Amino acid sequence: MKYAVIDRGDQLSKSLAERFHQLAAERGLTRHDDMPDIIVSIGGDGTLLQAFHKYTDRVTDVSFVGIHTGHLGFYADWKADELETLVTLMAEETPHLVRYPLAEIAVETDEQNYYYLALNEFTLKGVDATLVVQLSVNDESFEMFRGDGIVISTPSGSTAYNKSVGGAIVHPSIESLQIAEIASINNRVYRTLGSSFLLPQHHHCDIISKKEQRLLLTIDHLSLQRTDIRSIRCSVSTRKVSFARYRPFPFWNRVRDAFVDM
């Protein structure tokens, strides 16, 4: 088996990465940073997002394993003191692959189109003033949005920014996108739906810029600003991300451990 390791960069994560390489070599695993079968993330959820985006072009060919070195990571199955157990299982066992839906973001500008995949969410905000955009669902006008921004989340990302703005937590087996508002303007003149809603697979949402405005786009942890965006199409990607499970860790257990248990 070929593997690669992405670490957070702090001293603990780097030392664990070095230890992982040592144990992996002893167990006959091959390090291959360019063409791995499994990518091991050592750090937190942010580290796993970085690993995902580094290997986005090979997302259908690889799987991910997370080791958390601080607070419980939502994507991380393993603790720092379980490193040897994980390496042994990787060398001896075939993992169960759990596949999660991804969001596909197509950005149309004055000159060309850009395409992105998001594991957690895509957010759109106005930089200098209130965001003003038209939302269309399946090519039908849905609403004119005015407010701070919009969050488009995957089911696995529904526990992140989406939850903080009042969106629902969605199980990753439900292939969908959730659209949630960030501080929308609702009064006698301007109206929006005022709640988050789900789009199933094969549906799409277009966000159409209705004025000259500087927009901040954030795809997971990656941010960029543009003034030439015409529209943004959001849909459930035909590709999925795979996580290698060497022991069961059900989604609702993750939710309970992250938000309920003290």
SERO-4910 file (N, C-alpha, C, O; in steps of 0.05 Angstrom, whole numbers):
BEGIN
 pado doro    nc1    nc2    nc3   cac1   cac2   cac3    cc1    cc2    cc3    oc1    oc2    oc3
  Met    A     17    -24      0      0      0      0     17     25      0     37     27     15
  Lys    A     10     44    -16     24     70    -18      9     90     -1    -16     91     -2
  Tyr    A     23    107     13     11    127     31     26    153     29     48    155     20
  Ala    A     12    174     38     24    200     41     14    212     68     -7    204     77
  Val    A     30    229     79     23    242    105     23    272    102     41    284     90
  Ile    A      1    285    111      0    314    113     -3    321    142    -22    312    156
  Asp    A     15    338    153     13    345    181      8    375    184     13    390    166
  Arg    A     -1    383    208     -9    410    213     15    429    214     11    453    209
  Gly    A     38    419    220     62    436    220     71    443    248     94    454    251
  Asp    A     56    437    269     65    442    296     84    419    304     86    399    291
  Gln    A     97    423    326    118    404    334    107    376    339    118    356    331
  Leu    A     84    374    353     72    348    359     64    334    333     70    310    330
  Ser    A     51    348    315     42    336    290     66    327    273     66    305    261
  Lys    A     87    343    272    111    335    257    125    311    269    134    293    254
  Ser    A    126    310    295    139    287    308    122    262    304    133    240    300
  Leu    A     96    264    304     79    241    298     82    232    269     81    208    263
  Ala    A     85    251    251     89    244    223    115    228    220    116    208    205
  Glu    A    136    237    233    162    222    232    159    194    243    169    175    232
  Arg    A    145    192    265    140    166    278    123    148    260    128    124    258
  Phe    A    104    160    246     87    145    228    104    133    205    101    109    199
  His    A    121    149    194    138    140    172    156    116    181    159     97    167
  Gln    A    167    118    206    184     97    217    168     71    220    177     50    211
  Leu    A    144     73    232    127     50    236    118     38    210    117     13    206
  Ala    A    111     55    191    102     46    165    123     31    150    118     10    137
  Ala    A    148     41    151    170     27    138    174     -1    150    180    -20    136
  Glu    A    172     -3    176    175    -28    190    153    -48    182    158    -72    182
  Arg    A    129    -38    175    107    -55    168    104    -60    138     85    -72    129
  Gly    A    123    -49    122    123    -54     94    105    -35     77    100    -41     54
  Leu    A     96    -13     89     81      7     74    100     25     59    122     30     68
  Thr    A     91     34     36    109     50     18    100     79     18     76     85     12
  Arg    A    118     97     24    111    126     22    113    135     -7    132    130    -21
  His    A     91    148    -16     90    157    -43     73    183    -43     49    181    -45
  Asp    A     86    206    -42     72    231    -39     56    239    -64     37    254    -61
  Asp    A     64    230    -87     50    237   -112     27    220   -119      6    230   -128
  Met    A     29    194   -114      8    175   -122      0    156    -99      3    132   -102
  Pro    A     -9    167    -76    -15    149    -54    -42    136    -58    -59    145    -73
  Asp    A    -46    114    -43    -73    102    -41    -88    113    -17   -112    117    -19
  Ile    A    -74    119      5    -86    130     29    -70    155     37    -45    154     37
  Ile    A    -85    176     45    -72    200     55    -78    202     85   -102    202     92
  Val    A    -58    204    101    -61    206    130    -58    235    137    -37    248    132
  Ser    A    -78    246    150    -78    273    160    -72    274    190    -87    261    205
  Ile    A    -52    289    198    -45    290    226    -47    319    235    -32    337    226
  Gly    A    -67    325    252    -72    352    261   -101    355    270   -109    344    290
  Gly    A   -116    370    254   -145    373    260   -161    372    234   -151    364    213
  Asp    A   -186    381    236   -202    381    212   -191    400    190   -194    394    166
  Gly    A   -179    422    199   -167    440    179   -144    427    164   -141    432    140
  Thr    A   -129    410    177   -108    395    164   -119    376    143   -108    373    121
  Leu    A   -142    363    150   -154    344    131   -165    359    107   -163    349     84
  Leu    A   -176    383    111   -185    399     89   -162    406     70   -165    406     46
  Gln    A   -139    413     82   -115    419     65   -107    394     50   -100    396     26
  Ala    A   -108    371     62   -101    346     48   -120    340     26   -112    333      4
  Phe    A   -146    345     31   -166    340     10   -161    358    -14   -162    348    -37
  His    A   -155    383    -10   -151    402    -32   -124    397    -46   -122    403    -70
  Lys    A   -105    386    -32    -80    380    -45    -83    357    -65    -70    356    -86
  Tyr    A   -102    339    -59   -106    315    -76   -133    315    -89   -144    294    -96
  Thr    A   -144    339    -94   -171    340   -106   -172    327   -134   -192    315   -141
  Asp    A   -150    330   -149   -150    318   -176   -150    288   -175   -155    275   -196
  Arg    A   -144    276   -152   -144    247   -149   -165    237   -129   -162    215   -117
  Val    A   -185    253   -124   -203    248   -102   -218    221   -105   -225    208    -85
  Thr    A   -223    212   -129   -237    186   -133   -218    163   -131   -227    140   -131
  Asp    A   -192    168   -129   -172    146   -128   -159    142   -101   -144    123    -97
  Val    A   -165    160    -82   -152    159    -56   -172    158    -34   -196    164    -38
  Ser    A   -164    151    -10   -180    153     14   -164    167     36   -140    168     35
  Phe    A   -178    177     56   -166    193     77   -170    180    104   -190    167    110
  Val    A   -150    184    121   -151    176    149   -142    200    166   -121    213    160
  Gly    A   -156    206    187   -149    229    204   -140    222    231   -152    205    244
  Ile    A   -118    234    240   -108    231    267   -108    259    280    -95    277    270
  His    A   -123    262    302   -125    289    314   -104    292    337   -100    273    353
  Thr    A    -93    315    338    -72    321    358    -80    341    378    -64    350    395
  Gly    A   -105    350    377   -115    369    397   -143    361    406   -147    338    416
  His    A   -162    379    402   -190    372    408   -200    352    387   -188    350    365
  Leu    A   -221    338    394   -232    318    376   -239    329    349   -254    349    347
  Gly    A   -227    318    328   -233    326    301   -257    311    290   -260    287    295
  Phe    A   -274    325    275   -298    312    265   -291    292    244   -305    272    241
  Tyr    A   -270    296    229   -261    278    208   -240    258    218   -232    240    203
  Ala    A   -231    261    243   -209    244    252   -219    221    269   -235    225    288
  Asp    A   -210    197    262   -218    173    277   -199    165    299   -205    150    317
  Trp    A   -174    175    297   -152    165    313   -139    186    331   -138    209    323
  Lys    A   -130    177    355   -116    195    373    -86    191    370    -77    171    358
  Ala    A    -70    209    380    -41    208    377    -29    183    389    -10    172    378
  Asp    A    -40    173    411    -29    149    424    -38    123    411    -31    102    421
  Glu    A    -53    125    389    -62    101    375    -47     97    348    -56     81    331
  Leu    A    -25    111    345    -11    110    320     -2     82    312     -6     74    289
  Glu    A      9     67    330     19     40    324     -4     22    316     -1      5    298
  Thr    A    -26     24    329    -50      8    323    -59     14    294    -65     -5    279
  Leu    A    -60     39    287    -69     47    260    -50     36    239    -59     25    219
  Val    A    -24     39    243     -5     29    223     -8     -1    220     -7    -12    197
  Thr    A    -11    -16    242    -14    -45    240    -39    -52    224    -38    -70    207
  Leu    A    -61    -38    229    -86    -44    214    -83    -37    185    -93    -52    168
  Met    A    -69    -15    179    -65     -8    151    -49    -29    136    -53    -34    112
  Ala    A    -30    -41    150    -13    -61    138    -27    -88    135    -21   -104    117
  Glu    A    -46    -94    153    -58   -121    154    -87   -123    145    -96   -144    137
  Glu    A   -102   -101    146   -130   -102    141   -138    -86    117   -124    -67    109
  Thr    A   -160    -94    104   -172    -78     83   -193    -60     95   -212    -69    108
  Pro    A   -191    -34     92   -209    -16    105   -237    -16     93   -240    -23     69
  His    A   -257     -9    109   -283     -3     98   -284     26     89   -277     44    104
  Leu    A   -291     30     63   -291     57     52   -318     70     55   -338     59     46
  Val    A   -318     93     68   -343    108     71   -341    132     53   -322    147     54
  Arg    A   -361    136     36   -360    157     16   -380    179     22   -403    174     27
  Tyr    A   -370    204     22   -386    227     28   -390    244      4   -372    247    -13
  Pro    A   -414    257      1   -418    275    -22   -401    300    -20   -393    309      1
  Leu    A   -396    311    -43   -381    336    -46   -398    357    -60   -416    350    -75
  Ala    A   -391    382    -56   -404    404    -71   -387    412    -94   -362    414    -92
  Glu    A   -400    416   -117   -385    426   -141   -394    455   -145   -417    461   -146
  Ile    A   -374    472   -149   -379    500   -152   -367    509   -179   -343    507   -184
  Ala    A   -384    519   -196   -376    529   -222   -380    560   -222   -402    570   -221
  Val    A   -358    574   -225   -358    604   -224   -354    615   -252   -334    610   -265
  Glu    A   -374    630   -261   -373    643   -287   -364    672   -284   -377    687   -270
  Thr    A   -342    679   -297   -333    707   -297   -334    719   -325   -343    706   -343
  Asp    A   -326    744   -327   -327    757   -353   -309    743   -374   -314    744   -398
  Glu    A   -288    729   -365   -268    718   -383   -269    688   -386   -266    677   -408
  Gln    A   -274    673   -363   -274    644   -364   -289    633   -340   -297    648   -322
  Asn    A   -292    606   -340   -304    593   -318   -283    578   -301   -263    570   -311
  Tyr    A   -289    576   -275   -272    562   -256   -288    541   -241   -312    546   -236
  Tyr    A   -276    519   -235   -290    497   -222   -275    489   -196   -251    487   -196
  Tyr    A   -291    484   -175   -280    477   -149   -297    454   -137   -320    451   -144
  Leu    A   -284    439   -120   -298    420   -103   -295    429    -74   -274    438    -66
  Ala    A   -316    425    -59   -316    432    -30   -323    408    -14   -343    394    -20
  Leu    A   -308    402      7   -314    380     25   -333    390     47   -352    375     54
  Asn    A   -329    414     57   -347    424     78   -368    444     67   -392    438     68
  Glu    A   -358    466     56   -377    486     47   -365    507     28   -340    509     26
  Phe    A   -382    520     15   -375    544     -1   -391    567     10   -415    565     15
  Thr    A   -377    590     15   -391    614     24   -386    637      6   -365    639     -7
  Leu    A   -406    654      4   -405    678    -13   -413    702      4   -434    702     17
  Lys    A   -396    723      4   -402    747     20   -394    772      3   -378    771    -15
  Gly    A   -408    794     10   -400    819     -2   -377    831     14   -376    829     39
  Val    A   -357    842      1   -334    853     15   -339    881     25   -332    888     48
  Asp    A   -350    899      8   -352    927     15   -380    935     23   -384    956     36
  Ala    A   -400    919     17   -428    926     23   -445    901     25   -435    879     23
  Thr    A   -471    905     28   -489    883     29   -488    867      4   -487    877    -18
  Leu    A   -488    840      7   -489    822    -16   -517    824    -29   -537    821    -15
  Val    A   -517    828    -55   -542    828    -70   -540    809    -93   -526    814   -112
  Val    A   -555    786    -91   -554    766   -112   -581    754   -116   -598    753    -97
  Gln    A   -586    744   -139   -610    729   -145   -604    699   -142   -584    690   -153
  Leu    A   -622    685   -129   -620    656   -127   -640    643   -146   -664    649   -145
  Ser    A   -630    625   -163   -648    610   -180   -644    580   -174   -621    571   -171
  Val    A   -665    565   -173   -664    536   -168   -674    522   -193   -697    526   -202
  Asn    A   -657    505   -205   -664    491   -229   -674    510   -251   -693    504   -265
  Asp    A   -659    532   -254   -664    552   -275   -690    568   -271   -699    582   -290
  Glu    A   -702    566   -248   -726    582   -241   -719    602   -219   -706    594   -199
  Ser    A   -726    627   -223   -720    647   -203   -733    640   -176   -756    633   -175
  Phe    A   -717    641   -155   -727    633   -128   -730    657   -109   -751    660    -98
  Glu    A   -708    673   -107   -710    696    -89   -688    716    -96   -668    708   -108
  Met    A   -692    740    -87   -671    761    -88   -660    763    -60   -674    771    -42
  Phe    A   -634    757    -57   -622    757    -30   -607    782    -25   -592    792    -42
  Arg    A   -612    794     -2   -596    816      8   -588    810     37   -605    804     54
  Gly    A   -562    812     43   -553    805     69   -523    803     70   -509    812     52
  Asp    A   -513    790     92   -484    787     95   -473    765     77   -450    768     66
  Gly    A   -487    744     72   -476    723     56   -493    698     54   -515    696     66
  Ile    A   -483    678     40   -496    652     36   -476    630     41   -453    632     33
  Val    A   -485    609     54   -469    585     58   -482    562     43   -505    556     46
  Ile    A   -466    548     27   -474    524     13   -458    501     24   -434    500     20
  Ser    A   -471    483     39   -456    462     53   -462    434     43   -484    429     33
  Thr    A   -443    417     45   -447    388     41   -459    376     66   -459    389     87
  Pro    A   -468    351     65   -478    338     89   -457    337    111   -462    343    134
  Ser    A   -432    329    104   -411    327    125   -404    355    135   -396    358    158
  Gly    A   -406    375    117   -401    403    126   -424    416    140   -422    439    149
  Ser    A   -447    402    142   -470    414    155   -465    418    185   -480    433    198
  Thr    A   -445    405    196   -438    409    224   -419    433    229   -413    439    252
  Ala    A   -411    446    208   -391    467    210   -405    495    209   -423    500    225
  Tyr    A   -397    512    190   -408    539    188   -438    538    186   -452    555    198
  Asn    A   -449    519    171   -478    517    167   -492    515    194   -513    528    198
  Lys    A   -482    499    212   -495    496    238   -495    522    254   -514    528    268
  Ser    A   -473    537    251   -471    562    266   -490    583    257   -496    602    272
  Val    A   -501    581    233   -521    600    223   -549    588    223   -567    599    210
  Gly    A   -552    567    238   -579    556    243   -588    534    223   -611    527    223
  Gly    A   -570    524    207   -576    503    189   -579    476    203   -570    473    226
  Ala    A   -591    457    189   -595    430    201   -571    412    196   -556    416    177
  Ile    A   -566    393    214   -546    373    210   -558    351    192   -579    340    198
  Val    A   -544    344    171   -553    325    151   -535    301    150   -510    304    148
  His    A   -546    277    150   -529    252    148   -517    250    120   -531    256    101
  Pro    A   -491    243    118   -478    242     92   -489    222     72   -482    223     49
  Ser    A   -506    204     81   -519    185     62   -540    200     45   -550    189     25
  Ile    A   -548    224     54   -568    240     39   -552    258     20   -541    278     29
  Glu    A   -551    251     -5   -535    265    -25   -549    292    -31   -568    292    -47
  Ser    A   -539    313    -20   -554    339    -21   -535    362    -16   -512    358     -7
  Leu    A   -545    386    -21   -532    410    -12   -551    426      5   -576    425      1
  Gln    A   -541    440     25   -558    457     42   -551    486     37   -527    493     37
  Ile    A   -571    502     33   -567    531     28   -577    546     53   -601    544     60
  Ala    A   -560    561     65   -567    575     90   -559    605     87   -540    611     73
  Glu    A   -574    622    100   -570    650     99   -552    660    122   -553    649    144
  Ile    A   -536    681    116   -521    694    137   -533    723    139   -528    739    122
  Ala    A   -548    727    160   -559    754    166   -573    767    142   -564    788    133
  Ser    A   -594    754    133   -609    765    111   -626    789    119   -633    791    143
  Ile    A   -631    806    101   -649    829    106   -677    822     99   -684    815     76
  Asn    A   -695    823    119   -723    817    115   -740    839    128   -739    842    153
  Asn    A   -754    853    112   -772    875    121   -795    878    102   -801    859     87
  Arg    A   -808    900    102   -832    904     85   -824    907     55   -841    904     38
  Val    A   -798    912     51   -789    917     23   -775    892     12   -780    884    -10
  Tyr    A   -757    880     28   -741    858     19   -749    832     34   -753    833     58
  Arg    A   -752    810     19   -759    785     31   -742    762     21   -736    761     -3
  Thr    A   -734    745     39   -721    719     31   -736    697     45   -754    701     62
  Leu    A   -728    672     39   -741    649     52   -738    650     82   -756    643     97
  Gly    A   -715    658     91   -710    661    120   -703    636    134   -701    636    159
  Ser    A   -699    614    120   -690    589    132   -673    574    112   -673    580     88
  Ser    A   -657    555    122   -641    538    104   -659    518     89   -681    512     99
  Phe    A   -650    509     66   -665    488     52   -645    470     37   -623    477     32
  Leu    A   -655    446     31   -638    425     19   -645    422    -11   -668    424    -19
  Leu    A   -624    418    -26   -627    411    -54   -616    383    -58   -594    377    -50
  Pro    A   -632    365    -70   -623    337    -75   -603    336    -98   -600    355   -113
  Gln    A   -592    313   -101   -574    308   -124   -590    313   -150   -614    307   -151
  His    A   -576    322   -170   -586    329   -196   -601    356   -197   -610    364   -218
  His    A   -605    369   -174   -615    396   -174   -591    415   -172   -569    407   -164
  His    A   -595    440   -180   -574    460   -178   -585    487   -170   -608    493   -174
  Cys    A   -568    503   -158   -574    530   -150   -555    549   -164   -531    545   -163
  Asp    A   -566    569   -177   -549    590   -190   -551    615   -172   -572    624   -165
  Ile    A   -528    627   -167   -526    652   -152   -516    673   -172   -494    671   -182
  Ile    A   -534    692   -178   -528    711   -200   -524    739   -188   -541    750   -174
  Ser    A   -501    750   -194   -494    777   -183   -511    798   -196   -514    798   -221
  Lys    A   -524    815   -181   -543    835   -191   -532    863   -191   -547    882   -196
  Lys    A   -507    867   -184   -496    894   -184   -465    891   -186   -455    869   -182
  Glu    A   -451    913   -191   -422    912   -189   -415    910   -160   -422    927   -144
  Gln    A   -401    889   -153   -394    885   -125   -369    868   -122   -365    850   -139
  Arg    A   -354    873   -102   -330    856    -96   -339    834    -78   -350    838    -57
  Leu    A   -335    809    -88   -345    786    -74   -322    770    -62   -301    767    -74
  Leu    A   -327    759    -38   -309    741    -25   -320    713    -27   -341    707    -16
  Leu    A   -305    696    -41   -312    667    -43   -294    651    -26   -269    654    -27
  Thr    A   -305    633     -9   -289    616      7   -298    587      2   -321    580      7
  Ile    A   -279    571     -8   -284    542    -12   -269    527      9   -244    525      8
  Asp    A   -283    517     29   -271    506     53   -252    526     66   -262    546     77
  His    A   -226    523     65   -208    542     77   -195    561     57   -178    577     64
  Leu    A   -202    558     31   -189    574     10   -207    598      4   -231    595     -1
  Ser    A   -195    622      4   -210    646     -1   -199    662    -25   -175    662    -30
  Leu    A   -217    674    -40   -209    692    -62   -230    714    -65   -253    710    -59
  Gln    A   -221    737    -75   -238    759    -81   -239    765   -110   -219    763   -124
  Arg    A   -263    771   -121   -266    777   -149   -287    799   -152   -306    801   -136
  Thr    A   -284    815   -174   -304    835   -180   -318    829   -207   -335    845   -215
  Asp    A   -310    807   -220   -320    802   -247   -338    777   -248   -342    765   -270
  Ile    A   -350    769   -226   -367    745   -226   -395    751   -237   -408    770   -228
  Arg    A   -403    735   -256   -430    737   -266   -450    719   -251   -471    727   -243
  Ser    A   -442    694   -248   -459    675   -234   -442    652   -223   -419    648   -231
  Ile    A   -454    638   -204   -442    615   -191   -462    592   -190   -484    596   -179
  Arg    A   -455    569   -201   -473    546   -200   -463    526   -180   -440    519   -180
  Cys    A   -481    518   -162   -475    500   -140   -491    474   -144   -515    476   -148
  Ser    A   -478    451   -142   -492    426   -145   -477    404   -130   -454    408   -122
  Val    A   -491    381   -127   -477    358   -115   -459    346   -137   -468    340   -159
  Ser    A   -434    342   -130   -415    332   -149   -421    302   -155   -431    288   -138
  Thr    A   -413    294   -179   -414    265   -186   -392    250   -172   -392    225   -171
  Arg    A   -371    264   -162   -349    252   -148   -354    253   -118   -369    270   -108
  Lys    A   -343    234   -104   -345    233    -74   -318    230    -62   -298    221    -75
  Val    A   -316    238    -37   -291    233    -21   -294    208     -6   -316    201      4
  Ser    A   -272    193     -3   -273    167     12   -256    169     37   -234    180     37
  Phe    A   -267    159     59   -252    157     84   -248    127     90   -266    111     89
  Ala    A   -223    120     97   -217     92    104   -222     87    133   -210     99    151
  Arg    A   -241     70    139   -248     63    166   -237     36    173   -243     16    160
  Tyr    A   -221     35    194   -210     10    204   -225      1    229   -218    -20    241
  Arg    A   -244     16    238   -262      9    260   -287     27    257   -285     48    246
  Pro    A   -309     18    267   -334     34    263   -334     59    279   -324     60    302
  Phe    A   -344     80    267   -347    106    281   -371    120    268   -367    138    251
  Pro    A   -395    113    275   -419    123    261   -421    153    262   -412    166    281
  Phe    A   -434    164    242   -436    193    239   -449    206    264   -440    226    273
  Trp    A   -471    194    273   -485    206    296   -469    204    322   -472    221    340
  Asn    A   -451    185    324   -432    184    346   -413    208    345   -406    220    365
  Arg    A   -404    214    321   -387    238    317   -401    263    325   -390    280    339
  Val    A   -427    266    317   -442    289    324   -445    291    355   -442    312    366
  Arg    A   -452    269    367   -455    268    396   -429    276    410   -429    292    429
  Asp    A   -407    264    402   -382    269    415   -373    298    411   -360    310    428
  Ala    A   -380    310    387   -371    337    381   -388    358    395   -377    379    403
  Phe    A   -414    353    398   -432    375    407   -447    369    433   -458    388    445
  Val    A   -450    344    441   -467    338    464   -451    329    488   -454    341    509
  Asp    A   -435    308    485   -420    298    508   -400    319    518   -387    333    503
  Met    A   -398    320    544   -379    339    557   -355    323    567   -336    335    578
***
